[in-house]
């Protein structure tokens, strides 16, 4: 099966809020994505971004479940991807409630991309133990699986205790993709999830506290390691690989070069690519998204 593409809902563009951070803007971009052949639209998650990080290349974000709910209401079939949701920022039951609500109301279109997180000031602002983020993510995944199983959930967590939480209506669980480039992240994805979302680090591995993956060859090597680990633990189910195209598919590169890059990514095992065109305003953003789709998605 060819690579599927997800289009970014550019709600981080707060410098042009009227163009990108409105209900109308989300609906327009989501509808254009669906009509053009993108399989999903996506947003990220930063509830308490640090000013220093924002001033050095960071970005704002709306609440992912609120933003994606507006996209869901404006569309019919396009999937809704959190890229990525930091589960440790929220009590696991609050997170599960948001996930369950959006998944149910969208007709089962949610894909939960999640990760342990890396911004220590954001963890501090939210009162969350940064050093415990991996264990907190595991707790959230445990609770989510139990909630969607439909059972009454009794769970003793690091900072919470539930004697029998019940969520209704019962629904089929959304796919879970675990992000991160570290070996623990890969192991978590292979052993606990339906997909792995390695980060394209663009040379920012130190800042993001994760291993470098900034070339197709580095990505291919990492996917090969994930496949080897899957074989070691006896996993036979396919593993989606979702990667950020970033500058690999930049407009400055020729169409032939970009086709070759996509083919190389597909050969390496990538099944999904997230893309974010440039555009000074909403019209230009949508025009470039459509042009990309016409060249690389629809024949």
Buried (B, 14 or more C-beta within 10 A) or exposed (E): EEBBBBBBBBBBBEEBEEBBBBEEBBBBBBBBBBEBBBBBBBBBBBBBBBEEBEEEEBBBBBBBBEBBBBBBEBBEEBBBBBBBBBBBBBBBBEBBBBBBBBBBEBEEBBBBBBBBBBBBBBBEBBEBEBEBBBBBBBBBBBBBBBBBEEEEBEBEBEEEEBEEBEBEEEBEBBBBBBBBBEEEBBBBBBEBBBBBBBBBBBEBBEBBBBBBBBEBEBBBEBBEEBBEBBEEEEBEEEBBBBBBBBEBBEEEBEEEEBBEBBEBBBEBBBBBBBBBBEBEBBEEBBBBBBEBBEEBBEE
